[in-house]
Amino acid sequence: MAKKLYGNESITSLKGADRVRKRPGVIFGSDDLAGCFQAFFEILSNSIDEAREGYGKTIKITRFADHSIQVEDEARGIPLDYNPREKRFNWELVFCELYAGGKYYNTEGGHYAYSLGLNGLGACATQYASAWYDVTVWRDGQKYTLHFEKGENIGGLRQEPFKGRRTGTTQRFMPDLEVFTEIAIPKEWFERVLKQQAIVNAGITFEFSDKLDDTQQAFCYPDGVLGYVAELSDENRLSKPFLIKGEGTGRDRKDKDDYNVLAEIAFAFSGRTSQITYFHNSSWLEHGGSPDRAVRSALLSEVDRWIKAAGKYKANESKITFQDIEDSLILISSSFSTVTSYANQTKKAISNRYIQEFMTELIRSSLEIWFIEHQQEGLKVIDQILINKRSRESAEKQRLNLKKKLMGSTDFTNRVGNFVDCRSKDIEQRELYIVEGNSALGSVKMARDAEFQAVIPLRGKILNCLKADYAAIFKNQIIVDLVRIMGCGVEIGGKHMKDIPGFSLDNLRFGKIIICTDADVDGFQIRTLILAMFYRLMPSLIAAGKVFIAESPLYEITHATRQLEQTHFAYNESEKAKILAGLGEGRIKLQRSKGLGENEPEMMWQTTMNPETRRLIAVMPEAEGPMKDMFDVLLGDDLAGRKRYIELHGRDYLGDLDVL
């Protein structure tokens, strides 16, 4: 196919609804479910702005069974009639023109001094991104209706007299699957955001009606952020909830205009609970920005100053970090400004310099007063913060020691006892056999292909990693040796122990990890304990398909005739029966297979190690729930479950074991 030339006619511009429909991610952040929800939030934001101005105290949101969404408010109603200044109807500007709205002069004493939707994008963009969009407005004694389909108005503006006193706007729309990859917004998303908006917009009620499950909920916080902090505080709180509030005027640069900032920060200190959340102009700041930097700077400097003043630092002790404060801090920040620099239209972070400076000084000066007026609470707070600090430092020291202990030497100059490496440097070719005891090591070592097969023996049964804590696990030399040899690290949870020493599949030194134990009760248990270790310490190893079980034969069957003597191996009872039935005349010798340590090297190579003839069972990951339940039955604390499992399935294993 001939390539088109890139010339003057190659440059085009999107027009009308295509500006949103073809590039929804530019406006809504993405074209997936999150972007679809952002489209709804754009409409909700306009109703919130009206309520904050004092027009209406209730906003009703409905999710319908067809996944269409309705937002209804009790505000003044969107002006839709003819606009002499713009020489166009307002409904065209609001719903069909990007960057058209009534909030551009909020810094000049106009409406919406502190507004969430300032850019004039939301209503138009959501309308463009909808399969259909209906608007009903009550104002000035008139009822107005509009209908849109895929960004195009159908039927123009309809108007009729209305005798009631009602005012407000109702907007119902169907997010378009031609624009978004998915439109079935989960109920939990609505609940989360409506609760957040109730928290930062004190006294406004958000009523949510869900037609999918026929439920209704209402969200309202009369005391706003302070009420929510009080809700989060528990009986272990170190201080009562406290509200910092202030308003200021400033500019981001000398050559910029002044703008206004309003901030409310509610906080409490707790011995158990921690949460920090930022909102700006009612929007949740997922990535924080200016308010987050202000909180960190002010709290760290002020708390550090009070610790020093109280003489709580030990001699030569390092100062606290914000993490030590954060571990015991409940803080909800809600700020507003007449000028806001958002990272993008989705409003996940702000970068205003003056907002950061204003909030830093507001929090710092308020905390200074709080510590003076609440000295007993303040002392309890700094004692807890110092406990957090010292616990963190102890965990970090343990982490560093553990990393050094587990990783060992990458060039194997510091060898693990009894470990026998292979010659190949090709990771995908290399195999590690984990065998049962030093006796098995001898047979496997002689039977292996030294080019690509390495061997490590286990000395007895390893620790049950499902029941032991990390301290006990990493005192077990067998486990430490295995981790060091494999080289990929471990996956450890916990606030201060996460990613220690940093699991990386790229650092795994072997393409296959093969568990090779005797085919008896002890061997099966050792195999299960090794699998439990992988499940607890490095589950990604199982998920990546790197773990295998070498199946050992149960029976050795020798068939001798005058001309020939042949040896057959059976891995279970049914195979034994099939082999015996297929043998002809001659002398047949049937014996239970010996343990790995007693097998001849030739037999080991043929049955267990030769890639052409061995049987490897790939350990495949299951869903987390069933996998966890099975490990709990086998090795965990579910004794009743283990007993039931044995009663139901024990007979399935008896034929393959030595039973008296």
KEKOLTI-835488 format. One record per residue (C-alpha): residue number from 1; x, y, z. Coordinates in Angstrom, 2 decimals. Layout:
N
num, xx, yy, zz
NUM, X, Y, Z .
...
END
This chain:
660
num, xx, yy, zz
1, 0.00, 0.00, 0.00 .
2, 1.41, 3.39, -1.02 .
3, 2.24, 5.77, 1.82 .
4, 0.50, 9.15, 1.87 .
5, 2.74, 12.16, 1.63 .
6, 3.07, 14.39, 4.68 .
7, 2.31, 17.85, 3.31 .
8, 0.22, 20.97, 3.82 .
9, -3.04, 19.06, 3.42 .
10, -2.03, 16.60, 6.17 .
11, -2.84, 19.09, 8.97 .
12, -6.45, 18.96, 10.11 .
13, -8.43, 20.16, 13.11 .
14, -11.17, 18.44, 15.09 .
15, -14.45, 20.30, 15.17 .
16, -17.61, 20.13, 17.23 .
17, -18.19, 16.98, 19.23 .
18, -15.19, 15.25, 17.69 .
19, -12.95, 17.42, 19.87 .
20, -14.05, 15.27, 22.80 .
21, -15.36, 12.08, 21.22 .
22, -12.12, 11.26, 19.41 .
23, -9.79, 12.29, 22.27 .
24, -11.72, 11.86, 25.56 .
25, -8.52, 11.27, 27.52 .
26, -7.47, 14.90, 27.00 .
27, -10.51, 16.14, 28.94 .
28, -11.37, 13.25, 31.25 .
29, -7.89, 11.81, 31.88 .
30, -8.64, 8.48, 30.15 .
31, -11.23, 6.74, 28.00 .
32, -11.83, 3.93, 30.50 .
33, -14.15, 3.65, 33.49 .
34, -12.25, 6.35, 35.40 .
35, -12.71, 8.77, 32.52 .
36, -16.42, 7.94, 32.35 .
37, -16.78, 8.68, 36.06 .
38, -14.91, 11.96, 35.62 .
39, -17.53, 12.96, 33.03 .
40, -20.22, 12.48, 35.69 .
41, -18.18, 14.43, 38.24 .
42, -17.96, 17.40, 35.87 .
43, -21.77, 17.70, 36.02 .
44, -21.92, 17.10, 39.76 .
45, -19.31, 19.84, 40.26 .
46, -21.54, 22.50, 38.73 .
47, -24.37, 21.66, 41.14 .
48, -21.91, 21.72, 44.06 .
49, -20.70, 25.19, 43.01 .
50, -24.29, 26.46, 43.11 .
51, -24.93, 24.92, 46.53 .
52, -21.74, 26.48, 47.89 .
53, -23.04, 29.86, 46.71 .
54, -26.10, 29.27, 48.88 .
55, -28.53, 28.06, 46.22 .
56, -29.98, 24.76, 47.31 .
57, -28.88, 22.41, 50.06 .
58, -29.73, 19.07, 48.43 .
59, -28.30, 17.42, 45.32 .
60, -29.89, 14.21, 44.06 .
61, -27.94, 11.63, 42.07 .
62, -29.57, 8.63, 40.39 .
63, -27.93, 5.63, 38.75 .
64, -30.40, 3.93, 36.41 .
65, -30.51, 0.29, 35.33 .
66, -29.32, 1.19, 31.81 .
67, -26.25, 2.92, 33.39 .
68, -27.48, 6.39, 32.54 .
69, -26.93, 8.97, 35.29 .
70, -29.02, 11.87, 36.54 .
71, -27.95, 14.89, 38.60 .
72, -30.69, 17.11, 40.02 .
73, -30.18, 20.27, 42.08 .
74, -32.28, 23.00, 43.70 .
75, -30.16, 25.89, 42.44 .
76, -30.98, 28.89, 40.26 .
77, -31.13, 26.91, 37.04 .
78, -28.67, 27.27, 34.15 .
79, -29.43, 30.38, 32.03 .
80, -30.33, 29.06, 28.58 .
81, -31.94, 32.02, 26.77 .
82, -30.42, 34.41, 24.25 .
83, -27.20, 36.16, 25.31 .
84, -26.99, 39.65, 23.75 .
85, -23.31, 40.08, 24.56 .
86, -22.27, 36.83, 22.87 .
87, -25.09, 37.08, 20.26 .
88, -25.86, 33.40, 20.81 .
89, -28.15, 31.36, 23.00 .
90, -26.59, 30.42, 26.33 .
91, -27.54, 26.78, 25.87 .
92, -25.25, 26.67, 22.85 .
93, -22.40, 28.19, 24.86 .
94, -22.88, 25.91, 27.87 .
95, -23.49, 22.60, 26.11 .
96, -21.89, 23.01, 22.69 .
97, -18.89, 25.30, 23.19 .
98, -15.73, 24.30, 25.03 .
99, -14.27, 27.01, 27.25 .
100, -17.57, 28.83, 27.69 .
101, -19.04, 29.41, 31.14 .
102, -19.98, 31.85, 33.86 .
103, -16.99, 31.47, 36.19 .
104, -14.17, 33.26, 34.42 .
105, -14.49, 36.48, 36.44 .
106, -14.47, 34.94, 39.91 .
107, -11.38, 36.97, 40.89 .
108, -13.15, 40.24, 40.06 .
109, -15.93, 40.06, 42.60 .
110, -18.25, 37.95, 40.43 .
111, -20.04, 34.74, 41.31 .
112, -18.31, 31.49, 42.28 .
113, -15.45, 32.96, 44.29 .
114, -14.40, 29.43, 45.24 .
115, -15.49, 27.13, 42.46 .
116, -14.67, 23.58, 41.42 .
117, -15.54, 24.06, 37.74 .
118, -13.79, 27.13, 36.34 .
119, -12.70, 26.07, 32.88 .
120, -16.02, 25.97, 31.05 .
121, -15.36, 22.43, 29.86 .
122, -17.41, 20.05, 32.00 .
123, -21.01, 20.36, 30.77 .
124, -20.07, 20.62, 27.11 .
125, -17.49, 17.82, 27.26 .
126, -19.85, 15.44, 29.05 .
127, -22.64, 16.25, 26.58 .
128, -20.29, 15.54, 23.68 .
129, -19.25, 12.22, 25.28 .
130, -22.83, 11.01, 25.77 .
131, -25.00, 8.81, 23.57 .
132, -27.88, 11.06, 24.62 .
133, -28.18, 13.95, 27.03 .
134, -31.36, 15.56, 28.44 .
135, -31.52, 18.89, 30.26 .
136, -34.47, 20.35, 32.18 .
137, -34.19, 23.80, 33.77 .
138, -36.65, 25.66, 35.99 .
139, -36.05, 29.40, 36.36 .
140, -37.82, 32.75, 35.93 .
141, -41.22, 31.04, 35.91 .
142, -40.25, 28.99, 32.84 .
143, -39.45, 25.36, 32.19 .
144, -36.75, 24.74, 29.55 .
145, -35.83, 21.41, 27.97 .
146, -33.01, 20.29, 25.66 .
147, -32.19, 16.97, 24.04 .
148, -28.86, 15.94, 22.51 .
149, -27.72, 12.80, 20.70 .
150, -23.99, 12.09, 20.21 .
151, -23.15, 15.76, 20.55 .
152, -25.88, 17.08, 18.27 .
153, -28.90, 19.03, 19.48 .
154, -32.25, 17.59, 18.47 .
155, -35.26, 19.95, 18.37 .
156, -33.67, 23.12, 19.76 .
157, -34.66, 24.81, 23.03 .
158, -38.19, 24.10, 24.21 .
159, -39.80, 26.53, 26.64 .
160, -43.12, 26.60, 28.50 .
161, -44.51, 28.61, 31.42 .
162, -44.21, 27.10, 34.88 .
163, -46.39, 28.33, 37.74 .
164, -44.52, 26.75, 40.63 .
165, -41.71, 28.34, 42.64 .
166, -39.26, 25.60, 41.79 .
167, -35.82, 26.47, 40.44 .
168, -32.92, 24.22, 39.52 .
169, -31.47, 21.96, 36.86 .
170, -31.88, 18.25, 36.11 .
171, -29.44, 16.58, 33.72 .
172, -29.67, 12.95, 32.67 .
173, -27.19, 11.42, 30.27 .
174, -25.95, 8.11, 28.91 .
175, -22.15, 7.83, 28.65 .
176, -21.38, 6.62, 25.14 .
177, -19.64, 3.27, 24.58 .
178, -18.28, 4.74, 21.35 .
179, -16.30, 7.17, 23.53 .
180, -15.56, 5.16, 26.69 .
181, -14.42, 1.55, 26.82 .
182, -16.74, 0.89, 29.76 .
183, -19.71, 2.74, 31.31 .
184, -20.92, 0.43, 34.10 .
185, -19.65, 2.58, 36.99 .
186, -19.61, 0.58, 40.26 .
187, -21.88, 1.70, 43.05 .
188, -18.89, 1.99, 45.37 .
189, -17.45, 4.79, 43.22 .
190, -20.57, 6.90, 43.65 .
191, -20.68, 6.22, 47.39 .
192, -17.04, 7.14, 47.88 .
193, -17.17, 10.41, 45.96 .
194, -20.53, 11.55, 47.35 .
195, -19.28, 10.94, 50.88 .
196, -16.13, 12.93, 50.10 .
197, -18.19, 15.81, 48.76 .
198, -20.41, 15.80, 51.85 .
199, -17.29, 16.00, 54.02 .
200, -15.78, 19.03, 52.26 .
201, -19.10, 20.81, 51.67 .
202, -20.51, 21.10, 55.17 .
203, -24.30, 21.02, 55.41 .
204, -24.98, 19.99, 51.81 .
205, -26.92, 16.74, 51.48 .
206, -26.15, 14.31, 48.66 .
207, -28.99, 11.84, 48.06 .
208, -28.04, 8.77, 46.04 .
209, -30.72, 6.60, 44.48 .
210, -29.58, 3.37, 42.86 .
211, -32.17, 1.86, 40.51 .
212, -29.96, -1.18, 39.92 .
213, -30.52, -2.52, 43.43 .
214, -33.37, -0.22, 44.47 .
215, -31.54, 1.44, 47.39 .
216, -31.29, 5.02, 48.64 .
217, -28.57, 6.68, 50.70 .
218, -27.93, 10.18, 52.00 .
219, -24.55, 11.74, 52.80 .
220, -24.27, 14.87, 54.93 .
221, -21.64, 16.21, 57.37 .
222, -22.95, 19.31, 59.18 .
223, -19.48, 19.88, 60.72 .
224, -17.59, 19.12, 57.52 .
225, -13.96, 18.01, 57.79 .
226, -13.96, 18.32, 61.58 .
227, -16.89, 15.93, 61.83 .
228, -15.15, 13.40, 59.62 .
229, -11.93, 13.52, 61.64 .
230, -14.03, 12.95, 64.77 .
231, -15.58, 9.94, 63.04 .
232, -12.16, 8.51, 62.20 .
233, -10.82, 9.07, 65.71 .
234, -11.21, 6.10, 68.04 .
235, -10.76, 5.41, 71.74 .
236, -7.00, 5.26, 71.17 .
237, -6.76, 8.85, 70.03 .
238, -4.03, 10.94, 71.58 .
239, -5.77, 14.27, 70.98 .
240, -9.24, 15.60, 70.36 .
241, -10.11, 16.70, 66.80 .
242, -9.01, 20.27, 66.13 .
243, -9.86, 22.65, 63.27 .
244, -7.50, 25.15, 61.67 .
245, -9.20, 27.70, 59.46 .
246, -7.93, 30.78, 57.65 .
247, -8.26, 32.97, 54.58 .
248, -5.58, 34.93, 52.75 .
249, -4.72, 36.88, 49.62 .
250, -1.51, 36.64, 47.61 .
251, 0.08, 35.82, 44.28 .
252, 2.26, 33.07, 42.82 .
253, 4.68, 35.48, 41.18 .
254, 5.33, 39.21, 41.40 .
255, 4.00, 39.76, 37.88 .
256, 0.77, 37.81, 38.59 .
257, -2.50, 39.10, 40.05 .
258, -3.57, 38.49, 43.64 .
259, -6.08, 35.77, 44.40 .
260, -7.90, 34.54, 47.51 .
261, -7.35, 31.30, 49.41 .
262, -9.58, 29.67, 52.02 .
263, -8.34, 26.64, 53.95 .
264, -9.80, 24.30, 56.59 .
265, -7.55, 21.64, 58.08 .
266, -8.94, 19.25, 60.68 .
267, -6.58, 16.93, 62.50 .
268, -6.21, 14.56, 65.42 .
269, -3.40, 12.31, 66.61 .
270, -4.03, 8.62, 67.22 .
271, -2.14, 5.66, 68.58 .
272, -3.68, 3.35, 66.02 .
273, -5.36, 5.15, 63.09 .
274, -3.70, 7.24, 60.38 .
275, -5.12, 8.96, 57.32 .
276, -4.21, 12.07, 55.34 .
277, -6.52, 13.32, 52.59 .
278, -6.42, 16.54, 50.56 .
279, -9.21, 18.33, 48.74 .
280, -9.12, 21.54, 46.75 .
281, -12.22, 23.32, 45.48 .
282, -14.14, 20.20, 46.59 .
283, -12.03, 17.92, 44.39 .
284, -9.99, 15.10, 45.91 .
285, -6.30, 15.66, 45.25 .
286, -5.04, 12.14, 44.70 .
287, -1.48, 13.38, 44.22 .
288, -1.64, 16.30, 46.66 .
289, 0.69, 18.98, 45.41 .
290, 0.82, 22.34, 47.22 .
291, -1.32, 21.40, 50.29 .
292, 0.68, 18.21, 50.83 .
293, 3.97, 20.08, 50.74 .
294, 2.58, 22.65, 53.18 .
295, 1.39, 20.01, 55.66 .
296, 4.69, 18.14, 55.56 .
297, 6.82, 21.25, 56.00 .
298, 4.75, 22.83, 58.79 .
299, 4.16, 19.69, 60.85 .
300, 7.73, 18.46, 60.61 .
301, 9.28, 21.77, 61.68 .
302, 6.80, 22.44, 64.47 .
303, 6.76, 18.93, 65.99 .
304, 10.56, 18.74, 65.81 .
305, 10.76, 22.11, 67.59 .
306, 8.49, 20.88, 70.40 .
307, 10.42, 17.63, 70.82 .
308, 13.61, 19.64, 71.25 .
309, 11.89, 22.07, 73.64 .
310, 10.63, 19.15, 75.75 .
311, 14.09, 17.54, 75.79 .
312, 12.76, 14.28, 74.38 .
313, 15.56, 13.51, 71.93 .
314, 18.29, 11.22, 73.24 .
315, 21.91, 12.30, 72.98 .
316, 23.07, 12.33, 69.36 .
317, 19.70, 11.01, 68.19 .
318, 18.64, 11.88, 64.64 .
319, 15.57, 14.06, 64.13 .
320, 12.15, 12.76, 63.18 .
321, 10.88, 12.41, 59.62 .
322, 7.37, 13.18, 58.39 .
323, 6.70, 9.45, 58.17 .
324, 6.99, 9.23, 61.96 .
325, 4.29, 11.91, 62.31 .
326, 2.15, 10.45, 59.54 .
327, 1.94, 7.06, 61.27 .
328, -0.18, 8.66, 64.03 .
329, -1.88, 11.48, 62.14 .
330, -5.48, 11.88, 61.00 .
331, -5.68, 14.98, 58.82 .
332, -8.27, 16.15, 56.31 .
333, -7.43, 19.31, 54.38 .
334, -10.01, 21.22, 52.35 .
335, -8.81, 24.34, 50.54 .
336, -10.34, 26.71, 48.00 .
337, -8.85, 29.38, 45.79 .
338, -10.09, 31.85, 43.19 .
339, -7.15, 30.93, 40.96 .
340, -5.98, 27.33, 40.78 .
341, -3.21, 25.70, 38.78 .
342, -4.31, 22.09, 38.24 .
343, -2.09, 19.43, 36.77 .
344, -4.86, 18.77, 34.20 .
345, -8.64, 18.81, 33.81 .
346, -8.99, 15.78, 36.13 .
347, -7.71, 17.92, 39.03 .
348, -5.50, 15.33, 40.83 .
349, -2.88, 17.84, 42.05 .
350, -2.33, 21.59, 42.29 .
351, 0.92, 23.54, 42.08 .
352, 0.11, 27.08, 43.31 .
353, 3.10, 28.56, 45.11 .
354, 1.08, 30.99, 47.21 .
355, -1.34, 28.27, 48.36 .
356, 1.64, 26.30, 49.67 .
357, 3.14, 29.36, 51.41 .
358, -0.19, 30.42, 52.92 .
359, -1.10, 26.97, 54.22 .
360, 2.41, 26.33, 55.58 .
361, 2.31, 29.47, 57.72 .
362, -1.35, 28.90, 58.74 .
363, -0.64, 25.35, 59.96 .
364, 2.67, 26.24, 61.61 .
365, 1.30, 29.19, 63.60 .
366, -1.88, 27.30, 64.57 .
367, 0.12, 24.28, 65.75 .
368, 2.34, 26.53, 67.84 .
369, -0.77, 27.78, 69.66 .
370, -2.21, 24.25, 69.87 .
371, 0.89, 22.87, 71.61 .
372, 0.79, 25.72, 74.15 .
373, -2.92, 25.27, 74.89 .
374, -2.85, 21.44, 74.90 .
375, 0.44, 20.61, 76.63 .
376, -0.64, 17.25, 78.07 .
377, -2.02, 16.06, 74.76 .
378, 1.05, 17.47, 73.02 .
379, 3.41, 15.46, 75.23 .
380, 1.50, 12.26, 74.51 .
381, 1.67, 13.05, 70.81 .
382, 5.43, 13.61, 70.69 .
383, 6.04, 10.49, 72.82 .
384, 4.10, 8.43, 70.28 .
385, 5.91, 10.06, 67.36 .
386, 9.26, 9.18, 68.94 .
387, 8.06, 5.58, 69.37 .
388, 7.18, 5.57, 65.66 .
389, 10.62, 6.96, 64.81 .
390, 12.56, 4.44, 66.86 .
391, 10.45, 1.55, 65.55 .
392, 11.09, 2.71, 61.99 .
393, 14.83, 2.96, 62.57 .
394, 14.91, -0.49, 64.14 .
395, 12.98, -1.91, 61.19 .
396, 15.30, -0.19, 58.71 .
397, 18.34, -1.64, 60.49 .
398, 16.72, -5.06, 60.43 .
399, 15.93, -4.59, 56.74 .
400, 19.54, -3.75, 55.86 .
401, 20.89, -6.67, 57.88 .
402, 18.34, -8.97, 56.34 .
403, 19.19, -7.83, 52.82 .
404, 22.86, -8.49, 53.42 .
405, 22.09, -11.86, 54.95 .
406, 19.73, -13.00, 52.20 .
407, 21.48, -11.70, 49.13 .
408, 24.96, -12.86, 50.04 .
409, 27.61, -12.62, 47.37 .
410, 26.39, -12.48, 43.79 .
411, 29.62, -14.00, 42.47 .
412, 29.34, -17.01, 44.84 .
413, 32.72, -16.31, 46.45 .
414, 30.82, -16.72, 49.71 .
415, 29.48, -20.20, 48.99 .
416, 26.67, -22.01, 50.78 .
417, 27.74, -25.28, 52.33 .
418, 27.03, -28.41, 50.24 .
419, 25.71, -26.37, 47.33 .
420, 26.93, -27.74, 44.00 .
421, 26.72, -25.23, 41.16 .
422, 26.63, -25.91, 37.43 .
423, 28.89, -24.52, 34.71 .
424, 26.42, -22.80, 32.41 .
425, 25.86, -19.03, 32.69 .
426, 22.67, -19.20, 30.62 .
427, 19.93, -18.47, 33.17 .
428, 17.16, -20.11, 31.16 .
429, 19.19, -23.31, 30.83 .
430, 20.27, -23.51, 34.47 .
431, 18.26, -25.77, 36.83 .
432, 18.37, -25.94, 40.63 .
433, 17.48, -29.31, 42.20 .
434, 16.39, -29.05, 45.83 .
435, 16.92, -32.56, 47.21 .
436, 16.23, -34.33, 50.46 .
437, 19.37, -34.73, 52.55 .
438, 23.07, -35.29, 51.91 .
439, 22.54, -38.93, 50.89 .
440, 20.34, -37.81, 48.00 .
441, 22.95, -35.16, 47.17 .
442, 25.49, -37.90, 46.42 .
443, 23.26, -39.76, 43.98 .
444, 21.94, -36.64, 42.29 .
445, 25.40, -35.10, 42.03 .
446, 26.71, -38.16, 40.20 .
447, 23.61, -38.48, 38.02 .
448, 23.22, -34.84, 36.96 .
449, 24.46, -33.05, 33.90 .
450, 27.02, -30.72, 35.48 .
451, 26.71, -28.32, 32.56 .
452, 23.27, -26.99, 33.58 .
453, 22.05, -28.80, 36.74 .
454, 22.91, -27.47, 40.22 .
455, 22.02, -29.21, 43.49 .
456, 21.33, -28.06, 47.07 .
457, 20.45, -30.59, 49.81 .
458, 18.06, -29.88, 52.67 .
459, 19.13, -30.90, 56.14 .
460, 15.92, -32.35, 57.53 .
461, 12.49, -30.75, 57.36 .
462, 12.44, -27.00, 56.84 .
463, 10.41, -24.60, 58.97 .
464, 6.66, -24.29, 58.38 .
465, 6.64, -20.75, 56.95 .
466, 2.86, -20.44, 57.22 .
467, 2.99, -20.49, 61.01 .
468, 6.33, -18.83, 61.74 .
469, 6.95, -15.08, 61.88 .
470, 9.62, -13.42, 59.75 .
471, 12.12, -13.29, 62.60 .
472, 11.95, -17.08, 63.02 .
473, 11.96, -17.70, 59.27 .
474, 15.16, -15.77, 58.66 .
475, 16.93, -17.43, 61.57 .
476, 16.47, -20.74, 59.75 .
477, 19.74, -21.35, 57.92 .
478, 18.19, -23.74, 55.38 .
479, 15.76, -21.05, 54.19 .
480, 18.42, -18.34, 54.19 .
481, 20.71, -20.56, 52.10 .
482, 17.96, -21.28, 49.57 .
483, 17.09, -17.59, 49.19 .
484, 20.75, -16.62, 48.74 .
485, 21.32, -19.31, 46.12 .
486, 18.23, -18.39, 44.08 .
487, 19.21, -14.70, 44.19 .
488, 15.78, -13.21, 43.47 .
489, 15.10, -11.86, 46.97 .
490, 11.86, -12.14, 48.92 .
491, 8.49, -10.41, 49.03 .
492, 7.80, -9.26, 52.57 .
493, 4.78, -7.21, 53.63 .
494, 4.48, -4.72, 56.45 .
495, 4.84, -0.96, 56.68 .
496, 8.59, -0.93, 57.33 .
497, 9.49, -4.32, 55.83 .
498, 7.98, -3.99, 52.38 .
499, 10.03, -5.22, 49.44 .
500, 12.91, -6.58, 51.50 .
501, 15.36, -7.17, 49.97 .
502, 13.40, -6.31, 46.88 .
503, 12.09, -9.31, 44.93 .
504, 13.11, -9.31, 41.28 .
505, 12.47, -12.17, 38.92 .
506, 15.26, -10.78, 36.74 .
507, 17.73, -11.66, 39.51 .
508, 16.69, -15.33, 39.66 .
509, 19.77, -17.39, 38.86 .
510, 17.93, -20.41, 37.48 .
511, 15.36, -21.02, 34.77 .
512, 13.79, -23.88, 36.75 .
513, 13.57, -24.59, 40.49 .
514, 12.94, -28.33, 40.86 .
515, 11.85, -29.94, 44.14 .
516, 13.10, -33.52, 44.28 .
517, 12.11, -35.62, 47.34 .
518, 11.44, -39.27, 48.14 .
519, 8.08, -40.70, 47.11 .
520, 7.02, -41.40, 50.70 .
521, 5.20, -39.63, 53.52 .
522, 8.24, -37.68, 54.69 .
523, 9.15, -36.71, 51.14 .
524, 5.66, -35.43, 50.41 .
525, 5.67, -33.37, 53.60 .
526, 9.06, -31.83, 52.81 .
527, 7.82, -31.02, 49.31 .
528, 4.76, -29.26, 50.78 .
529, 6.90, -27.31, 53.25 .
530, 9.13, -26.07, 50.42 .
531, 6.07, -24.99, 48.42 .
532, 4.75, -23.19, 51.49 .
533, 8.04, -21.31, 51.75 .
534, 7.74, -20.16, 48.13 .
535, 4.09, -19.18, 48.69 .
536, 4.94, -17.10, 51.78 .
537, 8.23, -15.51, 50.71 .
538, 8.19, -15.36, 46.91 .
539, 4.72, -16.07, 45.45 .
540, 5.73, -14.37, 42.19 .
541, 8.10, -17.29, 41.60 .
542, 5.08, -19.61, 41.46 .
543, 3.08, -17.13, 39.39 .
544, 5.92, -16.98, 36.85 .
545, 5.88, -20.78, 36.40 .
546, 9.44, -21.28, 37.67 .
547, 8.74, -24.03, 40.26 .
548, 8.54, -27.73, 39.38 .
549, 8.31, -31.07, 41.18 .
550, 10.44, -33.97, 39.98 .
551, 8.24, -37.05, 40.11 .
552, 10.08, -40.08, 41.53 .
553, 9.01, -43.64, 40.58 .
554, 7.25, -45.78, 43.18 .
555, 8.18, -49.16, 41.73 .
556, 11.13, -50.69, 39.90 .
557, 10.03, -53.67, 37.80 .
558, 12.71, -55.97, 36.35 .
559, 11.68, -58.39, 33.58 .
560, 14.26, -61.04, 32.66 .
561, 14.09, -63.51, 29.78 .
562, 16.78, -65.73, 28.25 .
563, 17.60, -63.07, 25.70 .
564, 17.10, -59.81, 27.59 .
565, 16.68, -58.14, 30.97 .
566, 14.66, -54.90, 31.06 .
567, 13.83, -52.49, 33.86 .
568, 10.56, -50.55, 33.94 .
569, 9.52, -47.80, 36.33 .
570, 5.99, -47.18, 37.57 .
571, 5.06, -43.84, 39.11 .
572, 1.72, -44.98, 40.57 .
573, -0.40, -48.08, 41.17 .
574, -2.24, -47.91, 37.86 .
575, 1.04, -47.72, 35.91 .
576, 2.35, -50.70, 37.87 .
577, -0.70, -52.75, 36.97 .
578, -0.47, -51.75, 33.30 .
579, 3.23, -52.65, 33.07 .
580, 2.76, -56.02, 34.77 .
581, -0.16, -56.86, 32.50 .
582, 1.95, -56.14, 29.43 .
583, 4.92, -58.29, 30.36 .
584, 5.33, -61.69, 28.74 .
585, 6.94, -64.87, 30.02 .
586, 10.05, -64.61, 32.10 .
587, 11.19, -63.75, 35.58 .
588, 9.58, -60.63, 37.06 .
589, 11.08, -58.83, 40.04 .
590, 8.93, -56.12, 41.64 .
591, 10.37, -53.90, 44.32 .
592, 9.36, -50.67, 45.96 .
593, 11.63, -47.90, 44.72 .
594, 14.36, -46.96, 47.16 .
595, 14.92, -43.50, 48.48 .
596, 16.85, -41.05, 46.32 .
597, 20.02, -41.63, 48.31 .
598, 19.96, -45.37, 47.57 .
599, 19.28, -45.13, 43.84 .
600, 21.97, -45.78, 41.28 .
601, 23.12, -42.68, 39.36 .
602, 22.00, -44.21, 36.05 .
603, 18.49, -44.73, 37.42 .
604, 18.42, -41.18, 38.84 .
605, 19.41, -39.73, 35.47 .
606, 16.87, -41.76, 33.56 .
607, 13.88, -41.28, 35.87 .
608, 14.42, -37.90, 37.51 .
609, 16.99, -35.73, 35.74 .
610, 17.16, -36.46, 32.02 .
611, 15.03, -33.78, 30.28 .
612, 14.10, -36.38, 27.64 .
613, 12.72, -39.02, 30.04 .
614, 12.02, -37.34, 33.42 .
615, 8.60, -36.28, 34.62 .
616, 8.29, -32.73, 35.93 .
617, 5.08, -31.47, 37.49 .
618, 4.72, -27.72, 36.91 .
619, 3.45, -25.91, 40.02 .
620, 0.69, -23.71, 38.61 .
621, -0.79, -20.75, 40.50 .
622, -4.48, -20.77, 41.37 .
623, -6.72, -17.92, 42.47 .
624, -5.49, -16.43, 45.75 .
625, -8.51, -17.65, 47.75 .
626, -8.39, -21.38, 46.86 .
627, -4.58, -21.44, 47.08 .
628, -4.61, -19.87, 50.56 .
629, -7.36, -22.26, 51.71 .
630, -5.44, -25.33, 50.54 .
631, -2.20, -24.26, 52.25 .
632, -4.18, -23.58, 55.41 .
633, -5.68, -27.07, 55.26 .
634, -2.29, -28.69, 54.70 .
635, -0.06, -26.69, 57.03 .
636, -2.07, -23.97, 58.73 .
637, -4.17, -23.69, 61.88 .
638, -7.35, -25.13, 60.33 .
639, -7.15, -28.42, 62.19 .
640, -10.84, -29.22, 61.71 .
641, -10.52, -28.59, 57.98 .
642, -7.45, -30.82, 57.78 .
643, -9.32, -33.63, 59.53 .
644, -12.28, -33.28, 57.14 .
645, -9.94, -33.29, 54.15 .
646, -8.23, -36.49, 55.32 .
647, -11.60, -38.17, 55.91 .
648, -12.81, -37.24, 52.43 .
649, -9.64, -37.69, 50.39 .
650, -7.19, -39.77, 52.44 .
651, -8.06, -43.00, 50.63 .
652, -6.96, -41.43, 47.34 .
653, -3.35, -41.46, 48.52 .
654, -3.14, -44.77, 50.37 .
655, -2.33, -46.82, 47.28 .
656, 0.83, -44.83, 46.63 .
657, 2.24, -45.06, 50.15 .
658, 3.71, -47.75, 52.35 .
659, 0.87, -48.61, 54.72 .
660, 1.09, -51.25, 57.39 .
END
